[in-house]
């Protein structure tokens, strides 16, 4: 593992500073409960609803921290990133609030609802093929042309510190939990969760949830080093990207376990949440609940935090309509 100086690992003080910096630009999202799900699992579940967040996803926290942390000279050239959707539209939102340009590279297969949101916030989209290799190659060209500040979707200390504000709010809104479950793709949210909870509630077990068809984090966790898939295929479009060095630091040091769910289990959990809690959530955000329903014995009798990470859904292509 690389040393901490080279990795520029954010601290909890960075989370506190981020929270103050982004407060005018985000919602303090609610924590909801469901007696139906409590009875179904045999546990007390507390859902942190980032689907009600500005721009419809938790990623606005990290994006806003990065954008509003830039000095004026850096900000003038704008920001740029690559993303399948929620980070792209969140960075576009934050850049728009600051009045600076935002260039994003998105897979051509990204949901149209997310592309429309990026354009609606003023972001400029350049499309790439749906693979990590293509995404990074096209982005390199865009950044060279614009000279914009790169805000990585997750492998960025500013972004991770921003995401850590979600768990900080959650712990202020509840009487504590035994476990916290969040989705894992590149690892930005889970890293922010690790950063916050390891400092203010180290007794909480942190569990990551991942699609079976994009289980590179699970395999990395078991192997003890990063294993990266280039182009996995899953309904959970926000969880297709691999871990990077900075997020691997948090996962390898603080995550208790990584659980996986099948495509059918993810879709069923998503639909059940819509039906029972009457809230819109996207497939990537259903993975934690899917893994909880699949592993009830692990969670029985526990107080469990569940981070619903976003609600940017293309209503014309709901997975259960296919």
GUPA-770547 format. One record per residue: x, y, z of N, C-alpha, C in turn. Coordinates in steps of 0.05 Angstrom, whole numbers, padded with zeros to 5 digits, always signed. Each point is the difference from the previous one (the first is absolute). Layout:
# GUPA-770547
XYZXYZXYZ/...
This chain:
# GUPA-770547
+00017-00024+00000-00017+00024+00000+00018+00025+00000/-00010+00020-00015+00015+00025+00000-00003+00014+00026/+00020+00017+00007-00001+00013+00026-00020+00022+00000/-00008+00009+00024-00022+00019+00003+00007+00028-00011/+00025+00007+00000+00008+00027-00011-00005+00000-00030/+00009-00021-00013-00003-00001-00029-00029-00001-00009/-00017-00014+00016-00028-00003-00006-00016+00025+00007/+00010+00018+00016-00015+00024+00008-00027-00008+00012/+00000-00016+00021-00024-00010+00012-00014+00022+00016/-00026+00005-00005-00014+00021+00015-00004-00009+00029/-00004+00020+00017-00004-00005+00029-00028+00008+00007/-00008-00007+00025-00027+00008+00009-00003+00030+00002/+00023+00014+00005-00001+00029+00000-00008+00011-00028/+00008-00015-00021-00008+00007-00027-00030-00004-00004/-00011-00020+00012-00029-00005-00001-00015+00023+00013/+00009+00009+00024-00013+00022+00014+00002+00025-00016/+00023+00006-00012+00003+00024-00017-00018-00002-00024/-00001-00024-00012-00017-00003-00024-00029+00005+00007/-00009-00009+00023-00028+00003+00008-00007+00030+00001/+00018+00016+00011-00005+00029+00002+00000+00013-00028/+00018-00009-00017+00004+00011-00026-00025-00005-00018/-00011-00024+00002-00021-00008-00019-00028+00004+00011/-00002+00008+00026-00027+00003+00012-00020+00016-00016/+00009+00023-00012-00020+00016-00015-00009-00013-00026/+00013-00021-00008-00004-00012-00027-00012-00028+00001/-00006-00011+00023-00011-00027+00002-00024+00000+00018/-00015-00023-00001-00021-00005+00019+00011-00017+00023/-00011+00004+00024+00004-00018+00022-00022-00021-00003/+00006-00022-00012-00021-00019-00009-00011-00016+00024/-00025-00008-00003-00013-00014+00023+00009-00029+00003/-00004-00010+00024+00003-00028+00006-00028-00012+00004/-00007-00019-00016-00027-00013+00001+00002-00028+00011/-00022-00009+00011-00002-00028+00009-00024-00013-00013/-00001-00027+00002-00022-00015-00012-00006-00024+00017/-00023-00001+00013-00008-00023+00017-00001-00025-00017/-00008+00003-00026-00001-00023-00018+00027-00013-00002/+00020+00016-00007+00027-00011-00003+00012-00010+00026/-00006+00014+00022+00009-00009+00026-00010-00028+00006/-00026-00004-00005-00012-00026+00005+00011-00021-00019/+00005+00008-00025+00009-00019-00020+00029-00010+00006/+00016+00018+00011+00028-00007+00005+00004-00010+00029/-00017+00010+00018+00004-00005+00028+00021+00018+00012/+00002+00024-00011+00020+00020+00009-00013+00027+00000/+00014+00020+00011-00009+00028-00003+00017+00013-00021/-00013+00008-00022+00014+00012-00023-00005+00030+00000/+00021+00015-00005-00002+00029-00002+00011+00009-00027/-00017+00011-00017+00007+00006-00028+00008+00030-00002/+00025+00005-00006+00010+00028-00005-00006+00006-00030/-00019+00018-00005-00012+00003-00026+00014+00021-00017/+00023-00007-00012+00014+00018-00017-00013+00002-00028/-00021-00015-00004-00016+00003-00024-00016+00027+00000/-00002+00012+00024-00012+00026+00003+00021+00023+00000/+00024-00007-00006+00022+00019+00000-00002+00019-00024/+00013+00023+00001+00003+00017-00023+00012-00017-00023/-00009+00004-00024+00009-00015-00024-00007-00029+00002/-00015-00008+00021-00010-00027+00002+00019-00021+00009/+00023+00007+00011+00019-00020+00008+00020+00011+00020/+00011-00019+00017+00020+00008+00020+00025+00013-00012/+00005-00005-00026+00025+00010-00012+00002+00030-00001/-00022+00014+00004+00001+00029+00001+00016+00010+00024/+00003-00017+00020+00015+00008+00024+00030+00002-00008/+00011-00021-00011+00028+00000-00008+00006+00020-00022/-00018+00002-00020+00004+00018-00022+00000+00029+00010/-00018+00007+00017-00002+00027+00011+00025+00007+00016/+00009-00019+00016+00024+00005+00016+00024+00006-00018/+00003-00015-00022+00022+00004-00019-00003+00027-00014/-00023+00006-00010-00005+00025-00016+00004+00025+00018/-00012+00000+00023+00001+00024+00017+00026+00002+00016/+00016-00021-00002+00027+00001+00013+00021+00011-00019/-00007+00004-00025+00020+00010-00019+00005+00030+00004/+00025+00009-00004+00005+00028+00001-00010+00012-00027/-00002+00027-00001-00012+00013-00023+00015-00006-00026/+00027-00001+00002+00016-00004-00024-00005-00028-00011/-00001-00020+00017-00005-00027-00009-00028-00003-00011/-00019+00014+00013-00028-00003-00008-00006+00012-00027/+00015+00019-00009-00006+00014-00025+00001-00020-00024/+00017-00020+00001+00001-00019-00022-00021-00022+00002/-00014+00001+00022-00022-00019+00003+00009-00027+00011/-00018-00019+00000+00005-00027+00010-00008-00020-00021/+00012-00024+00002-00006-00022-00019+00000-00026+00015/-00015-00020-00011+00000-00026+00012-00009-00021-00020/+00001-00025+00008-00013-00022-00015-00018-00014+00019/-00024-00007-00010-00020-00012+00018-00023-00012-00016/-00012-00021+00011-00023-00012-00013-00026+00015+00006/+00002+00020+00018-00024+00015+00004-00001+00018+00024/-00002-00011+00024-00006+00017+00024+00022+00019+00007/+00026-00008-00003+00021+00019+00005+00001+00021-00022/-00006-00008-00024+00000+00019-00023-00021+00022+00005/-00024-00008+00008-00021+00020+00003+00004+00016+00026/+00012-00013+00021+00006+00014+00025+00022+00021-00004/+00021-00007-00015+00021+00019-00006-00011+00023-00017/-00017-00006-00019-00013+00021-00016-00017+00018+00017/-00014-00011+00019-00016+00016+00018+00018+00019+00016/+00021-00011+00012+00018+00017+00017+00014+00021-00016/+00009-00007-00024+00014+00019-00018-00020+00022-00008/-00025-00007-00005-00020+00019-00007-00005+00020+00023/+00000-00010+00025-00004+00017+00023+00023+00020+00003/+00024-00009-00009+00023+00018+00003+00004+00017-00026/-00014-00007-00021+00002+00015-00025+00025-00006-00016/+00009-00025+00001+00024-00008-00015-00007-00023-00019/+00016-00005-00021-00005-00021-00019+00003-00028+00011/-00015-00019-00011+00003-00028+00008-00001-00018-00024/+00021-00015-00005+00001-00020-00022+00000-00028+00011/-00018-00017-00010-00002-00027+00010+00001-00020-00023/+00015-00022+00004+00001-00022-00018-00019-00022+00011/-00020-00008-00016-00020-00020+00008-00001-00023-00020/-00004-00024+00009-00004-00023-00018-00025+00006-00018/+00002-00008-00025-00023+00005-00017-00025-00016+00009/+00004-00020+00017-00022-00017+00010-00011+00011+00027/+00010+00022+00010-00009+00011+00025-00030+00007-00003/-00015-00002+00022-00029+00006-00001-00005+00028-00011/-00020+00002-00018-00007+00026-00013-00009+00020+00021/-00012-00009+00022-00009+00018+00021+00024+00014+00013/+00022-00014+00002+00024+00012+00013+00014+00018-00020/+00000-00007-00026+00012+00019-00020-00016+00026-00001/-00027-00003+00001-00017+00024-00001+00005+00017+00025/+00004-00012+00023+00005+00016+00024+00026+00015-00002/+00021-00013-00011+00026+00013-00003-00003+00025-00017/-00014-00003-00023-00004+00022-00018-00017+00022+00013/-00020-00009+00016-00017+00019+00013+00015+00017+00020/+00021-00011+00013+00016+00016+00018+00022+00015-00014/+00002-00002-00026+00020+00015-00015+00025-00014-00007/+00002-00026+00006+00023-00016-00006+00002-00007-00030/+00025-00002-00010+00004-00008-00028+00009-00029+00000/-00014-00016-00016+00006-00029-00001+00016-00008-00024/+00021-00016+00004+00014-00014-00021-00004-00030+00005/-00010-00015-00020-00007-00028+00005+00025-00018-00006/+00000-00023+00014+00021-00020-00004-00013-00028-00001/+00016-00020-00005-00010-00027+00001-00004-00009+00029/-00017-00019+00005-00006-00008+00028+00022-00019+00012/+00024+00011+00002+00022-00015+00013+00017+00020+00015/+00014-00010+00020+00018+00017+00015+00023+00011-00017/+00010-00017-00018+00021+00008-00018-00008+00023-00018/-00023-00003-00013-00009+00021-00018-00006+00026+00015/-00012-00003+00024-00007+00023+00016+00025+00016+00007/+00021-00013+00008+00024+00014+00008+00015+00012-00024/+00000-00014-00023+00013+00011-00024-00014+00025-00010/-00026-00001-00002-00015+00023-00010+00002+00024+00019/+00000-00007+00026+00003+00022+00020+00026+00014-00002/+00021-00015-00005+00027+00012-00002+00000+00020-00023/-00014-00005-00022-00001+00018-00022-00016+00026+00008/-00022-00004+00014-00017+00022+00008+00015+00019+00019/+00014-00013+00019+00015+00017+00020+00023+00015-00014/+00013-00013-00019+00022+00013-00014-00010+00025-00015/-00024-00003-00011-00011+00022-00016-00010+00023+00018/-00011-00006+00023-00012+00021+00017+00018+00011+00022/+00019-00017+00009+00016+00008+00023-00015+00002+00026/-00024-00013+00001-00017+00001+00023+00011-00017+00023/-00008+00007+00024+00007-00015+00024-00014-00027+00001/+00015-00022+00001-00012-00026+00001-00011-00006+00028/-00026-00006+00001-00012-00009+00025-00009-00029-00004/+00017-00018+00009-00005-00029-00004-00027-00007+00015/-00015-00018-00012-00026-00008+00013+00003-00011+00028/+00023-00011+00006+00003-00012+00027+00028-00001+00011/+00020-00002-00018+00028-00002+00009+00012+00028+00004/-00013+00015+00017+00008+00028+00005-00006+00007+00029/+00020+00010+00015-00005+00005+00028-00022+00020+00006/-00003+00020-00018-00021+00020+00003-00028-00013-00002/-00002-00018-00019-00025-00014-00005-00007-00019+00024/+00020-00015+00009-00005-00018+00022-00007+00015+00025/+00013+00022+00006-00007+00016+00023-00029+00010-00002/-00008+00008-00024-00028+00009-00004-00019-00023+00005/+00006-00023-00010-00018-00023+00004-00002-00008+00029/+00021+00005+00015+00000-00006+00029-00020+00016+00016/-00010+00022-00012-00020+00016+00014-00027-00014+00002/-00005-00019-00017-00025-00015+00000-00002-00016+00026/+00020-00016+00007+00000-00016+00024+00001+00018+00025/+00013+00023-00002+00000+00019+00023-00028+00009+00006/-00015+00008-00021-00028+00007+00004-00016-00023+00012/+00004-00023-00011-00015-00024+00008+00003-00005+00030/+00025+00002+00010+00005-00005+00028-00012+00022+00018/-00003+00024-00011-00013+00022+00015-00031-00005+00001/-00011-00014-00020-00028-00003-00003-00011-00025+00014/+00017-00018+00008-00009-00025+00013+00014-00004+00027/-00008-00020+00014+00013-00007+00025+00022-00021-00004/+00011-00001-00024+00022-00018-00005-00010-00026-00012/+00018-00015-00012-00007-00026-00013+00023-00020+00006/-00006-00025-00005+00020-00021+00002+00015-00004-00026/-00014+00005-00022+00012-00004-00026-00009+00022-00019/+00017+00006-00020-00007+00018-00021+00005-00014-00027/-00020+00000-00018+00003-00013-00025-00003+00021-00022/+00019+00000-00019+00000+00018-00023+00009-00014-00025/-00008+00009-00023+00009-00012-00025+00030+00005-00004/+00012-00017-00016+00028+00004-00008+00004-00004-00030/+00012+00020-00012+00009-00002-00028+00029+00008+00000/+00005+00026-00005+00027+00010+00003+00008+00004+00029/-00020+00004+00018+00006+00001+00028-00001+00027+00013/-00010+00020-00013-00001+00027+00011-00017+00002+00025/-00025-00010-00002-00018+00001+00023+00010-00017+00022/+00008-00025-00006+00008-00018+00021+00026+00011+00014/+00017+00014-00015+00024+00012+00011-00007+00023+00019/-00019+00017-00008-00009+00021+00017-00013-00010+00025/-00015-00022-00003-00013-00013+00023+00022-00011+00019/+00020-00013-00011+00022-00010+00017+00014+00023+00014/+00006+00021-00014+00014+00023+00011-00015+00012+00024/-00026+00004-00003-00015+00012+00021-00004-00019+00024/-00010-00025-00006-00007-00018+00022+00024-00010+00015/+00023-00003-00013+00024-00009+00014+00009+00021+00020/-00009+00025-00004+00008+00021+00019-00021+00005+00021/-00026-00001-00007-00020+00008+00020-00017-00024+00010/+00002-00022-00013-00015-00024+00009+00014-00025-00009/+00025-00005+00010+00016-00022-00009-00012-00027+00005/-00020-00002+00018-00012-00025+00006-00019-00010-00022/-00008+00018-00018-00019-00007-00022+00014-00017-00021/-00013-00023-00007+00010-00016-00022-00008+00013-00026/+00019+00002-00019-00005+00012-00026+00000-00023-00021/-00023-00003-00013-00004-00021-00020-00006+00012-00027/+00014-00009-00020-00004+00010-00027-00017-00020-00016/-00016+00010-00018-00018-00017-00016+00005+00004-00029/+00002-00022-00015+00009+00001-00028-00016-00019-00017/-00004+00006-00026-00013-00019-00018+00018-00024-00005/-00012-00024-00002+00015-00024-00007+00014+00004-00027/-00013+00014-00019+00011+00002-00027+00021+00022-00002/+00005+00014+00022+00022+00020+00000+00013-00002+00028/+00011-00023+00006+00009-00006+00027+00030+00002+00004/+00012+00019-00015+00029+00003+00002+00009+00009+00028/-00017+00017+00014+00008+00008+00027-00001-00024+00019/-00020-00017-00003-00002-00025+00016+00025-00017-00004/+00008-00004-00025+00023-00017-00006+00026+00014+00009/+00001+00026-00002+00023+00015+00011+00003-00004+00030/-00023+00002+00013-00001-00002+00030+00010-00028+00008/-00008-00020-00014+00008-00028+00007+00029-00005-00007/+00010+00013-00022+00027-00005-00010+00021+00017+00015/-00009+00023+00011+00018+00018+00014+00014+00020-00018/-00009+00003-00024+00011+00020-00019-00022+00007-00020/+00004+00022-00014-00020+00009-00019-00002-00018-00024/-00024-00009-00006-00006-00014-00025-00020+00017-00015/+00007+00008-00024-00017+00018-00016-00012-00013-00024/-00027+00002-00003-00013-00009-00024-00003+00024-00018/+00002-00004-00027+00000+00023-00018-00028+00008-00008/-00018-00019-00005-00026+00007-00010-00022-00020+00010/-00005-00001+00026-00021-00018+00010-00027+00008-00010/-00019-00019-00001-00027+00006-00009-00019-00005+00024/-00014+00021+00009-00019-00003+00022-00021+00022-00002/-00023-00006+00011-00022+00020+00002+00009+00023+00018/+00018-00005+00018+00010+00021+00019+00022+00016-00014/-00009+00019-00018+00019+00014-00017+00020+00017+00015/-00007+00008+00024+00019+00017+00016+00022-00015+00014/-00001-00027-00002+00020-00016+00015+00018-00016-00019/+00004+00009-00024+00016-00015-00019+00030+00006+00001/+00008+00021+00014+00027+00009+00000+00017-00014+00022/+00026-00003-00005+00017-00014+00020+00010+00018+00022/+00009-00013+00021+00014+00015+00022+00026+00012-00010/+00008+00021+00012+00026+00012-00005+00016+00001+00026/+00025+00009-00001+00018-00002+00023-00011+00014+00025/-00012+00023-00003-00009+00015+00023-00025-00013+00013/-00019-00009-00016-00023-00013+00011+00008-00028+00011/+00019-00013-00013+00009-00026+00010+00012+00002+00028/+00013+00022+00005+00011+00005+00027-00022-00002+00021/-00023+00013-00005-00022-00001+00020-00013-00027+00001/-00005-00012-00024-00013-00026-00001+00016-00021+00015/+00026-00001-00006+00017-00021+00011+00005+00004+00030/-00003+00024+00010+00006+00005+00028-00025+00001+00018/-00024+00006-00011-00023+00005+00017-00025-00015-00007/-00002-00011-00024-00025-00015-00007+00001-00028+00013/-00023-00007+00012-00002-00026+00014-00005-00022-00019/-00017+00005-00020-00008-00021-00019-00011+00012-00025/+00001-00015-00022-00013+00009-00025-00019-00023-00008/-00026+00007-00004-00021-00019-00007-00009+00007-00029/-00009-00021-00014-00008+00004-00028-00029-00009-00004/-00013+00010-00021-00027-00006-00007-00002-00004-00030/-00018-00018-00008-00005-00006-00028-00016+00023-00013/-00002+00000-00026-00016+00020-00015-00029-00002+00009/-00011-00024+00002-00028-00004+00008-00004+00010+00028/+00018-00006+00018-00002+00009+00028+00001+00031+00002/+00016+00013-00016+00002+00029-00001-00026+00012-00010/-00010-00010-00022-00025+00010-00011-00023-00004+00019/-00002-00023+00013-00022-00006+00019+00002+00019+00023/+00024+00006+00011+00003+00018+00022-00008+00029-00008/+00008+00007-00024-00007+00027-00010-00030+00003-00002/-00014-00019-00012-00029+00001-00003-00014+00000+00027/+00010-00017+00018-00013-00002+00027+00002+00026+00015/+00023+00014-00003+00003+00026+00013-00019+00021-00011/-00003+00000-00027-00019+00018-00013-00028-00006+00011/-00007-00026+00002-00027-00007+00008-00005+00006+00030/+00019-00006+00017-00005+00002+00029+00007+00026+00012/+00021+00013-00010+00009+00026+00012-00009+00024-00016/-00010-00006-00025-00010+00022-00017+00021+00020-00007/+00025-00010-00004+00022+00018-00007+00013-00010-00026/+00010+00019-00016+00014-00007-00025+00030-00005+00006/+00009-00023-00007+00029-00006+00004+00009-00014-00025/+00025+00003-00007+00011-00013-00024+00011-00028+00007/+00006-00016-00020+00008-00027+00004+00026-00003+00017/+00019+00018-00005+00025-00001+00016-00005+00003+00030/-00021+00015+00007-00006+00005+00028-00016-00022+00013/-00010-00018-00016-00015-00023+00010+00018-00023+00009/+00025+00001-00007+00019-00022+00005+00003-00004+00031/+00003+00021+00016+00002-00006+00029-00024-00015+00011/-00024+00009-00006-00024-00013+00009-00002-00029-00011/+00008-00004-00025+00000-00026-00011+00018-00019+00015/+00024+00010+00008+00018-00018+00015-00010-00005+00029/-00014+00020+00011-00012-00004+00027-00022-00021-00001/-00017+00002-00020-00022-00020-00002+00011-00028-00006/+00023-00001-00014+00013-00026-00006+00014-00012+00024/+00009+00017+00018+00016-00009+00023-00013+00008+00027/-00026-00007+00003-00015+00010+00023+00012-00008+00027/+00012-00024+00001+00011-00010+00025+00023+00018+00009/+00015+00012-00019+00022+00017+00007-00009+00026+00014/-00024+00009-00007-00010+00026+00009-00021-00003+00022/-00010-00024+00005-00022-00004+00019+00007+00012+00027/-00019+00015+00011+00004+00011+00027+00018+00024+00002/+00009+00010-00023+00019+00022-00001-00014+00026-00008/+00012+00022+00008-00007+00026-00011+00018+00006-00024/-00012+00004-00023+00015+00000-00025-00005+00026-00016/+00021+00015-00006-00003+00023-00018+00003-00009-00028/-00017+00011-00018+00001-00007-00028+00000+00026-00016/+00021+00004-00016+00002+00025-00015-00012-00004-00028/-00023+00014-00005-00012+00000-00026+00013+00023-00015/+00018-00007-00019+00019+00019-00011-00011+00019-00022/-00022-00007-00012-00010+00018-00021-00027-00009-00011/-00012+00018-00015-00027-00005-00012-00003+00009-00028/+00022+00001-00016-00002+00009-00027-00006-00023-00019/-00026-00004-00005-00009-00023-00014-00013+00008-00026/+00005-00015-00022-00014+00004-00025-00026-00015+00002/-00022+00015+00004-00026-00012+00005-00011-00016-00024/+00011+00004-00023-00009-00014-00024+00014-00028-00003/+00020-00005+00017+00015-00025-00003+00003-00014+00027/-00022+00001+00017+00001-00014+00026+00005-00030-00005/+00018-00012+00016+00009-00027-00006-00022-00021+00001/-00021+00005+00017-00021-00020+00002-00021+00002-00023/+00004+00020-00017-00018+00003-00023+00009-00015-00024/+00025-00010+00001+00012-00014-00023-00011-00028-00002/
